[in-house]
Amino acid sequence: MTLFLKESTDCYRLVPIKSLDNQSHFHPKTYEFQLHDPKGISYGKRLWFHLRPGISLLIEDYKLQENLVVETSPSQACTCLELGFSLFGHACGTNIYSGQNFISLDLETDANQVNTKEWLAQERILKLDIHIEYSLFENLVLSPNDKLLDNFQNIIDKTNIDVNYFQIGRTTPQMQSILQQILNCPYQGLTRQLYFEAKVLELIALRLEDLQDTKPFNSTTNLKPEQIDSIYQARDIVISSFSNPPSLLTLARQVSLNDCTLKKGFQQVFGTTVFGYLHDYRMERAKELLLEANAVSQVARTVGYASRSAFVRAFSKKFGSNPSVYSRKNSV
């Protein structure tokens, strides 16, 4: 049996950028579509947040025992920039896996076109998409005195655009941290809207910076598809147990790889070692906790350091600031 979920056309209706001239006419909206399974064995939802004119946020979260087809129908023709972050699972017919993200610029959105996306039955699917109207993106990233980073110039310079743009990248530990903040947002109402908007803009900034600093994801790797899946699974295990991670050998066994394949494959997929990724994730998590005014000793224990002094050295080396000083300067 295949499950179906159809959403209303209003979800894709980005309020035009001209509405920024009169904010009183814009009201943030949230659309929620729950998955209905007659058997009661699959469940999940799609959540749309229209944050401000020209920006929306989509969260898809499913646990599927059967395949799911989602039908969408854009209700307006517009040029839209999309940033998609896959945390778990991947859609049928795509090459975006958990731990990856993409930037896409669709120049020819057809208001009358009905699109479908199929998710194959799998334990967990979690994906976050940002949609931003092209003209708003231009206004956000360009000023008369700034030059856009070279690797993204072909998106913003309309005179050079004659085809749609699509690029896959890795989701860094810093991006992962912000994604978790969005998913675990403790606020409601206007506070949540402002919080989401700030985090969305932060993700856009990090993704553009990463596009400038690193090479695109290497789709020509000699790893087999099942090995790539295992490497993403290993990354997920590392994140979920970041305060007390398994040894490399144990981790390799948990994902059915030998330790040599895991080490080399992880480097190919994420551009760093397993424990280099773990270290960066721990440091980003530590920053979050320090901003919440937690004591340095408590933060050190939470992110997996038995020694406060070892944590202070690691944090200072990573960010160029003592954690106590960072907390005093930045916490609210």
VMD Tcl script that draws the C-alpha trace (Angstrom):
set ca {
  {0.00 0.00 0.00}
  {1.21 3.50 -0.86}
  {0.22 6.45 1.32}
  {-0.67 9.86 -0.11}
  {-0.42 13.37 1.31}
  {-1.75 16.38 -0.60}
  {-1.22 19.92 0.57}
  {-3.00 23.14 -0.33}
  {-1.58 25.51 -2.94}
  {-1.32 28.32 -0.38}
  {1.83 26.75 1.08}
  {3.91 27.77 -1.93}
  {2.49 31.27 -2.17}
  {5.41 33.43 -1.07}
  {4.11 36.90 -0.23}
  {5.74 39.25 -2.79}
  {8.73 41.30 -1.70}
  {6.78 44.52 -2.36}
  {4.80 43.71 0.79}
  {7.86 44.79 2.75}
  {6.78 48.35 2.06}
  {3.83 47.85 4.40}
  {4.47 45.24 7.09}
  {1.01 45.75 8.54}
  {-0.43 43.76 5.64}
  {1.70 40.69 6.34}
  {0.72 38.11 8.92}
  {2.98 35.11 9.52}
  {1.17 31.85 8.77}
  {1.72 28.21 9.67}
  {0.32 25.31 7.64}
  {0.34 21.79 9.06}
  {-0.50 18.62 7.13}
  {-0.67 15.41 9.13}
  {-0.08 12.08 7.45}
  {-3.13 9.80 7.72}
  {-2.42 6.07 7.66}
  {-5.54 3.83 7.96}
  {-3.33 1.09 9.40}
  {-1.87 3.40 12.04}
  {1.70 2.19 11.47}
  {3.13 5.24 9.67}
  {2.91 8.80 10.83}
  {4.40 12.24 10.32}
  {3.67 15.73 9.07}
  {4.67 18.63 6.83}
  {4.94 22.01 8.52}
  {5.14 25.28 6.56}
  {6.12 28.52 8.28}
  {5.68 31.72 6.25}
  {8.03 33.93 8.24}
  {8.05 37.21 6.32}
  {7.40 38.42 2.77}
  {9.54 36.29 0.50}
  {10.75 33.68 3.05}
  {9.22 30.39 4.10}
  {10.46 27.36 6.03}
  {9.32 23.77 5.47}
  {9.90 20.89 7.87}
  {9.09 17.31 6.82}
  {9.14 14.67 9.56}
  {7.94 11.10 8.93}
  {8.29 7.58 10.21}
  {7.16 5.33 7.39}
  {6.39 1.64 7.23}
  {5.01 2.08 3.70}
  {5.87 4.34 0.78}
  {4.54 7.89 0.79}
  {3.73 10.12 -2.20}
  {3.48 13.85 -1.46}
  {1.62 15.97 -4.02}
  {2.44 19.66 -4.22}
  {1.09 22.36 -6.50}
  {2.88 25.74 -6.60}
  {0.29 28.51 -6.87}
  {2.43 31.23 -8.37}
  {5.12 31.54 -11.01}
  {8.26 32.97 -9.45}
  {12.02 32.61 -9.31}
  {12.78 31.00 -5.99}
  {16.02 30.03 -4.28}
  {15.77 26.85 -2.21}
  {18.16 25.50 0.41}
  {17.37 21.94 1.49}
  {18.93 20.11 4.45}
  {18.48 16.36 4.81}
  {18.93 15.09 8.35}
  {17.54 11.56 7.92}
  {16.42 9.55 4.90}
  {16.22 10.50 1.23}
  {13.51 10.79 -1.40}
  {13.14 8.28 -4.22}
  {14.99 9.35 -7.37}
  {17.25 11.89 -5.65}
  {20.91 11.74 -4.70}
  {20.58 13.84 -1.54}
  {21.41 11.75 1.52}
  {21.28 12.50 5.23}
  {24.10 14.83 6.16}
  {23.93 16.63 2.82}
  {22.23 19.79 1.66}
  {21.61 21.53 -1.65}
  {21.19 24.98 -3.13}
  {18.73 25.20 -6.00}
  {17.57 28.09 -8.15}
  {14.47 27.33 -10.21}
  {14.04 29.92 -12.94}
  {10.86 28.56 -14.49}
  {8.40 27.67 -11.77}
  {5.07 26.82 -13.40}
  {2.11 27.93 -11.32}
  {-0.06 25.21 -12.87}
  {2.38 22.32 -12.53}
  {1.54 19.57 -10.05}
  {4.61 17.88 -8.60}
  {4.97 14.66 -6.68}
  {7.74 13.38 -4.45}
  {7.97 9.80 -3.26}
  {9.48 8.75 0.05}
  {10.32 5.07 0.38}
  {9.38 3.22 3.56}
  {12.17 3.79 6.07}
  {12.54 4.28 9.78}
  {12.96 8.08 9.87}
  {12.78 10.96 7.41}
  {13.61 14.46 8.56}
  {14.20 17.32 6.14}
  {14.23 21.11 6.36}
  {13.83 23.44 3.36}
  {14.21 27.20 3.08}
  {12.44 29.01 0.21}
  {13.38 32.58 -0.52}
  {12.19 34.84 -3.32}
  {15.07 35.65 -5.66}
  {14.65 39.43 -5.46}
  {14.75 39.31 -1.66}
  {17.87 37.17 -1.79}
  {19.50 39.80 -3.99}
  {18.64 42.52 -1.48}
  {19.95 40.48 1.44}
  {23.34 39.53 0.07}
  {24.30 42.54 -2.04}
  {25.06 46.14 -1.20}
  {26.65 48.85 -3.36}
  {30.04 48.30 -1.70}
  {30.04 44.48 -1.57}
  {31.01 41.84 -4.06}
  {29.36 38.45 -3.87}
  {31.65 35.48 -3.35}
  {32.97 34.17 -6.65}
  {31.49 30.66 -6.45}
  {27.96 32.07 -6.22}
  {28.28 34.94 -8.68}
  {26.50 32.99 -11.43}
  {23.36 32.81 -9.28}
  {23.08 36.48 -8.44}
  {24.23 37.86 -11.81}
  {21.14 37.42 -13.95}
  {23.02 38.25 -17.11}
  {24.94 34.98 -16.72}
  {21.98 32.78 -15.80}
  {20.44 30.76 -18.57}
  {19.92 27.43 -16.80}
  {18.67 26.31 -13.42}
  {21.30 26.00 -10.71}
  {21.72 22.99 -8.40}
  {24.64 22.22 -6.10}
  {25.09 19.62 -3.35}
  {27.17 20.30 -0.26}
  {27.98 18.81 3.12}
  {26.12 19.89 6.24}
  {28.81 21.08 8.64}
  {28.62 20.64 12.44}
  {27.80 24.34 12.75}
  {24.87 23.95 10.35}
  {23.78 20.81 12.21}
  {23.72 22.79 15.43}
  {21.43 25.46 13.96}
  {19.14 22.84 12.44}
  {18.74 21.26 15.88}
  {17.97 24.67 17.38}
  {15.18 25.16 14.83}
  {13.76 21.69 15.40}
  {13.86 22.13 19.19}
  {12.68 25.75 19.30}
  {11.12 26.41 22.74}
  {9.15 29.48 21.64}
  {5.70 30.14 20.21}
  {3.97 32.97 18.37}
  {5.92 36.07 17.40}
  {8.99 34.98 19.37}
  {9.15 31.74 17.38}
  {8.74 33.61 14.10}
  {11.65 35.94 14.90}
  {13.76 33.04 16.16}
  {13.14 31.01 12.99}
  {13.87 33.98 10.77}
  {17.20 34.62 12.51}
  {18.21 30.96 12.26}
  {17.18 30.76 8.59}
  {19.34 33.76 7.72}
  {22.19 32.25 9.72}
  {21.91 29.01 7.75}
  {21.92 30.91 4.47}
  {25.06 32.79 5.53}
  {26.85 29.59 6.58}
  {25.89 27.81 3.37}
  {27.19 30.66 1.20}
  {30.40 30.81 3.22}
  {30.84 27.04 2.91}
  {30.29 27.28 -0.84}
  {33.21 29.70 -1.04}
  {35.55 27.79 1.26}
  {35.07 24.17 0.22}
  {34.76 22.09 -2.90}
  {31.32 20.78 -3.87}
  {30.38 17.28 -2.80}
  {32.31 14.72 -4.84}
  {29.71 12.55 -6.53}
  {32.46 10.53 -8.29}
  {33.65 8.83 -5.10}
  {34.51 5.14 -5.48}
  {32.37 4.24 -2.49}
  {29.40 1.98 -3.09}
  {25.91 3.40 -2.34}
  {25.47 1.06 0.65}
  {28.86 2.17 2.02}
  {27.84 5.82 1.73}
  {24.63 5.03 3.61}
  {26.70 3.35 6.35}
  {28.97 6.39 6.61}
  {25.99 8.69 7.09}
  {24.68 6.27 9.69}
  {28.05 6.48 11.44}
  {27.81 10.27 11.42}
  {24.34 10.08 12.98}
  {25.64 7.75 15.71}
  {28.50 10.12 16.46}
  {26.10 13.06 16.81}
  {23.56 11.19 18.94}
  {26.31 9.98 21.33}
  {28.63 12.98 21.07}
  {29.26 13.17 24.83}
  {30.29 9.51 25.03}
  {31.04 8.27 21.49}
  {32.00 4.70 20.61}
  {35.54 3.85 19.56}
  {36.29 3.89 15.85}
  {36.37 0.10 15.74}
  {33.04 -0.20 17.58}
  {31.51 2.45 15.33}
  {32.68 0.61 12.23}
  {31.10 -2.60 13.49}
  {27.83 -0.82 14.26}
  {27.51 0.30 10.63}
  {28.87 -2.94 9.10}
  {32.12 -1.48 7.73}
  {35.73 -2.22 8.50}
  {37.55 0.58 10.28}
  {39.76 1.36 7.26}
  {36.77 1.87 4.94}
  {35.04 3.98 7.57}
  {38.08 6.24 8.05}
  {38.75 6.77 4.36}
  {35.08 6.98 3.41}
  {34.24 9.47 6.15}
  {37.08 11.69 4.95}
  {35.77 11.52 1.38}
  {32.16 12.24 2.30}
  {32.61 14.87 5.02}
  {36.06 16.24 4.29}
  {37.34 15.48 7.79}
  {37.97 12.54 10.11}
  {35.32 10.95 12.30}
  {36.71 12.53 15.42}
  {37.48 15.79 13.67}
  {33.76 16.00 12.88}
  {32.95 15.00 16.47}
  {35.27 17.68 17.84}
  {33.69 20.41 15.72}
  {30.20 19.29 16.72}
  {31.16 19.28 20.42}
  {32.56 22.79 20.15}
  {29.41 24.10 18.42}
  {27.26 22.48 21.09}
  {29.47 24.03 23.78}
  {28.90 27.47 22.28}
  {25.13 26.97 22.51}
  {25.35 25.94 26.16}
  {27.63 28.84 27.06}
  {25.20 31.28 25.45}
  {22.57 29.89 27.84}
  {24.86 30.97 30.72}
  {25.71 27.42 31.82}
  {28.80 27.05 34.00}
  {31.99 26.14 32.13}
  {32.49 22.97 34.18}
  {28.95 21.84 33.42}
  {29.38 22.55 29.71}
  {32.63 20.60 29.68}
  {30.94 17.54 31.18}
  {27.92 17.81 28.87}
  {30.02 17.77 25.71}
  {32.16 14.87 26.91}
  {35.22 16.37 28.62}
  {36.24 14.83 31.94}
  {38.71 17.66 32.51}
  {37.64 21.29 32.65}
  {41.14 22.44 31.70}
  {41.19 20.19 28.62}
  {37.86 21.66 27.51}
  {39.10 25.22 28.05}
  {42.19 24.52 25.95}
  {40.15 22.92 23.16}
  {37.55 25.73 23.10}
  {40.19 28.47 23.19}
  {42.13 26.85 20.35}
  {38.98 26.45 18.26}
  {37.45 29.90 18.75}
  {40.34 32.05 20.03}
  {38.50 32.88 23.23}
  {38.35 31.44 26.73}
  {34.88 29.90 27.29}
  {34.28 32.03 30.41}
  {35.05 35.19 28.46}
  {32.92 34.03 25.54}
  {29.98 33.37 27.87}
  {30.22 36.79 29.58}
  {30.44 38.66 26.29}
  {27.73 36.81 24.39}
  {25.15 35.34 26.77}
  {21.95 37.30 27.36}
}
mol new
graphics top color blue
foreach p $ca { graphics top sphere $p radius 0.5 }
foreach p [lrange $ca 0 end-1] q [lrange $ca 1 end] { graphics top cylinder $p $q radius 0.2 }
display resetview
